[in-house]
């Protein structure tokens, strides 16, 4: 089963999204956006950019 984006309004009135895997586990979250359109643009950006994103290891 494919994952899904969930779009919601938080308690502060900001719009946020989370990406859930097919098993229901949250695998990514978005920052707070002032508008629903902003959050939808964030989802679109993840869809466009994540497929080709490079994986790098960093020291903590």
VMD Tcl script that builds the backbone (N, CA, C; Angstrom):
set m [mol new atoms 180]
animate dup $m
set s [atomselect $m all]
$s set {name element resname resid chain x y z} {
  {N N UNK 1 A 0.833 -1.178 0.000}
  {CA C UNK 1 A 0.000 0.000 0.000}
  {C C UNK 1 A 0.880 1.244 0.000}
  {N N UNK 2 A 0.519 2.215 -0.806}
  {CA C UNK 2 A 1.282 3.463 -0.892}
  {C C UNK 2 A 1.042 4.306 0.352}
  {N N UNK 3 A 1.969 5.204 0.611}
  {CA C UNK 3 A 1.811 6.124 1.726}
  {C C UNK 3 A 0.785 7.191 1.400}
  {N N UNK 4 A 0.540 8.061 2.390}
  {CA C UNK 4 A -0.396 9.154 2.171}
  {C C UNK 4 A 0.034 10.374 2.964}
  {N N UNK 5 A -0.301 11.543 2.433}
  {CA C UNK 5 A -0.099 12.796 3.139}
  {C C UNK 5 A -1.374 13.121 3.898}
  {N N UNK 6 A -1.243 13.528 5.144}
  {CA C UNK 6 A -2.366 14.005 5.929}
  {C C UNK 6 A -2.170 15.500 6.157}
  {N N UNK 7 A -3.159 16.293 5.822}
  {CA C UNK 7 A -3.132 17.739 5.985}
  {C C UNK 7 A -4.064 18.086 7.138}
  {N N UNK 8 A -3.599 18.916 8.086}
  {CA C UNK 8 A -4.429 19.240 9.241}
  {C C UNK 8 A -4.077 20.613 9.789}
  {N N UNK 9 A -4.972 21.153 10.596}
  {CA C UNK 9 A -4.745 22.431 11.271}
  {C C UNK 9 A -4.384 22.132 12.720}
  {N N UNK 10 A -3.275 22.706 13.196}
  {CA C UNK 10 A -2.851 22.442 14.570}
  {C C UNK 10 A -3.580 23.363 15.555}
  {N N UNK 11 A -3.302 23.203 16.838}
  {CA C UNK 11 A -3.990 23.975 17.881}
  {C C UNK 11 A -3.731 25.472 17.783}
  {N N UNK 12 A -2.591 25.853 17.191}
  {CA C UNK 12 A -2.246 27.265 17.039}
  {C C UNK 12 A -2.860 27.881 15.775}
  {N N UNK 13 A -3.544 27.064 14.974}
  {CA C UNK 13 A -4.154 27.570 13.754}
  {C C UNK 13 A -3.283 27.471 12.522}
  {N N UNK 14 A -2.092 26.884 12.660}
  {CA C UNK 14 A -1.215 26.680 11.504}
  {C C UNK 14 A -1.601 25.383 10.797}
  {N N UNK 15 A -1.345 25.344 9.503}
  {CA C UNK 15 A -1.579 24.126 8.729}
  {C C UNK 15 A -0.291 23.325 8.660}
  {N N UNK 16 A -0.407 22.035 8.823}
  {CA C UNK 16 A 0.744 21.129 8.811}
  {C C UNK 16 A 0.396 19.895 7.997}
  {N N UNK 17 A 1.445 19.146 7.648}
  {CA C UNK 17 A 1.199 17.866 7.001}
  {C C UNK 17 A 2.129 16.828 7.580}
  {N N UNK 18 A 1.720 15.597 7.448}
  {CA C UNK 18 A 2.586 14.481 7.807}
  {C C UNK 18 A 2.440 13.447 6.698}
  {N N UNK 19 A 3.514 12.755 6.442}
  {CA C UNK 19 A 3.523 11.679 5.462}
  {C C UNK 19 A 3.543 10.367 6.229}
  {N N UNK 20 A 2.576 9.519 5.923}
  {CA C UNK 20 A 2.504 8.218 6.589}
  {C C UNK 20 A 2.804 7.108 5.594}
  {N N UNK 21 A 3.549 6.126 6.054}
  {CA C UNK 21 A 3.842 4.936 5.251}
  {C C UNK 21 A 2.577 4.093 5.153}
  {N N UNK 22 A 2.620 3.102 4.298}
  {CA C UNK 22 A 1.486 2.206 4.113}
  {C C UNK 22 A 1.037 1.507 5.384}
  {N N UNK 23 A 1.968 1.340 6.334}
  {CA C UNK 23 A 1.624 0.680 7.596}
  {C C UNK 23 A 1.109 1.663 8.652}
  {N N UNK 24 A 0.957 2.935 8.277}
  {CA C UNK 24 A 0.438 3.952 9.189}
  {C C UNK 24 A 1.483 4.699 9.981}
  {N N UNK 25 A 2.740 4.308 9.872}
  {CA C UNK 25 A 3.811 4.976 10.611}
  {C C UNK 25 A 4.116 6.337 9.989}
  {N N UNK 26 A 4.246 7.378 10.830}
  {CA C UNK 26 A 4.626 8.704 10.358}
  {C C UNK 26 A 6.102 8.673 9.975}
  {N N UNK 27 A 6.396 9.054 8.728}
  {CA C UNK 27 A 7.783 9.028 8.267}
  {C C UNK 27 A 8.320 10.415 7.938}
  {N N UNK 28 A 7.447 11.429 7.909}
  {CA C UNK 28 A 7.898 12.807 7.682}
  {C C UNK 28 A 6.814 13.756 8.160}
  {N N UNK 29 A 7.253 14.924 8.649}
  {CA C UNK 29 A 6.313 15.960 9.060}
  {C C UNK 29 A 6.733 17.284 8.444}
  {N N UNK 30 A 5.779 18.161 8.274}
  {CA C UNK 30 A 6.065 19.476 7.710}
  {C C UNK 30 A 6.011 20.551 8.775}
  {N N UNK 31 A 6.635 21.661 8.479}
  {CA C UNK 31 A 6.598 22.812 9.372}
  {C C UNK 31 A 5.189 23.390 9.396}
  {N N UNK 32 A 4.928 24.355 10.266}
  {CA C UNK 32 A 3.639 25.025 10.297}
  {C C UNK 32 A 3.552 26.068 9.198}
  {N N UNK 33 A 2.420 26.150 8.539}
  {CA C UNK 33 A 2.168 27.121 7.472}
  {C C UNK 33 A 0.964 27.967 7.861}
  {N N UNK 34 A 0.990 29.241 7.514}
  {CA C UNK 34 A -0.096 30.148 7.852}
  {C C UNK 34 A -1.360 29.856 7.059}
  {N N UNK 35 A -1.218 29.241 5.904}
  {CA C UNK 35 A -2.384 28.963 5.060}
  {C C UNK 35 A -2.378 27.514 4.591}
  {N N UNK 36 A -3.569 27.045 4.231}
  {CA C UNK 36 A -3.695 25.696 3.683}
  {C C UNK 36 A -2.922 25.603 2.372}
  {N N UNK 37 A -2.988 26.664 1.560}
  {CA C UNK 37 A -2.268 26.679 0.281}
  {C C UNK 37 A -0.764 26.521 0.505}
  {N N UNK 38 A -0.225 27.147 1.543}
  {CA C UNK 38 A 1.193 27.012 1.855}
  {C C UNK 38 A 1.563 25.586 2.197}
  {N N UNK 39 A 0.711 24.924 2.983}
  {CA C UNK 39 A 0.976 23.530 3.340}
  {C C UNK 39 A 0.889 22.630 2.116}
  {N N UNK 40 A -0.084 22.889 1.240}
  {CA C UNK 40 A -0.194 22.104 0.011}
  {C C UNK 40 A 1.027 22.310 -0.880}
  {N N UNK 41 A 1.566 23.524 -0.904}
  {CA C UNK 41 A 2.813 23.771 -1.646}
  {C C UNK 41 A 3.971 22.999 -1.034}
  {N N UNK 42 A 4.002 22.890 0.302}
  {CA C UNK 42 A 5.032 22.093 0.970}
  {C C UNK 42 A 4.940 20.626 0.585}
  {N N UNK 43 A 3.730 20.100 0.530}
  {CA C UNK 43 A 3.531 18.710 0.102}
  {C C UNK 43 A 4.012 18.533 -1.326}
  {N N UNK 44 A 3.657 19.468 -2.187}
  {CA C UNK 44 A 4.074 19.389 -3.584}
  {C C UNK 44 A 5.597 19.414 -3.705}
  {N N UNK 45 A 6.247 20.234 -2.880}
  {CA C UNK 45 A 7.706 20.306 -2.900}
  {C C UNK 45 A 8.337 18.977 -2.499}
  {N N UNK 46 A 7.793 18.333 -1.477}
  {CA C UNK 46 A 8.309 17.023 -1.062}
  {C C UNK 46 A 8.139 16.015 -2.199}
  {N N UNK 47 A 6.970 16.030 -2.818}
  {CA C UNK 47 A 6.718 15.099 -3.929}
  {C C UNK 47 A 7.714 15.305 -5.070}
  {N N UNK 48 A 8.007 16.543 -5.400}
  {CA C UNK 48 A 8.907 16.851 -6.525}
  {C C UNK 48 A 10.368 16.574 -6.204}
  {N N UNK 49 A 10.781 16.877 -4.994}
  {CA C UNK 49 A 12.203 16.882 -4.677}
  {C C UNK 49 A 12.729 15.640 -3.967}
  {N N UNK 50 A 11.883 14.913 -3.277}
  {CA C UNK 50 A 12.374 13.804 -2.457}
  {C C UNK 50 A 12.832 12.604 -3.278}
  {N N UNK 51 A 12.237 12.384 -4.437}
  {CA C UNK 51 A 12.583 11.197 -5.233}
  {C C UNK 51 A 14.058 11.171 -5.614}
  {N N UNK 52 A 14.628 12.337 -5.854}
  {CA C UNK 52 A 16.024 12.414 -6.277}
  {C C UNK 52 A 16.953 12.929 -5.182}
  {N N UNK 53 A 16.441 13.020 -3.959}
  {CA C UNK 53 A 17.237 13.577 -2.867}
  {C C UNK 53 A 18.430 12.666 -2.565}
  {N N UNK 54 A 19.552 13.308 -2.376}
  {CA C UNK 54 A 20.793 12.600 -2.029}
  {C C UNK 54 A 20.755 12.243 -0.550}
  {N N UNK 55 A 21.325 11.128 -0.177}
  {CA C UNK 55 A 21.457 10.724 1.208}
  {C C UNK 55 A 22.901 10.944 1.622}
  {N N UNK 56 A 23.103 11.738 2.666}
  {CA C UNK 56 A 24.452 11.973 3.173}
  {C C UNK 56 A 24.472 11.666 4.658}
  {N N UNK 57 A 25.597 11.187 5.123}
  {CA C UNK 57 A 25.750 10.902 6.545}
  {C C UNK 57 A 26.491 12.051 7.190}
  {N N UNK 58 A 25.968 12.530 8.329}
  {CA C UNK 58 A 26.600 13.631 9.032}
  {C C UNK 58 A 26.933 13.201 10.446}
  {N N UNK 59 A 27.942 13.815 10.992}
  {CA C UNK 59 A 28.337 13.555 12.380}
  {C C UNK 59 A 27.421 14.345 13.303}
  {N N UNK 60 A 27.054 13.758 14.428}
  {CA C UNK 60 A 26.210 14.495 15.385}
  {C C UNK 60 A 27.045 15.109 16.479}
}
mol reanalyze $m
mol bondsrecalc $m
mol representation Tube
mol addrep $m
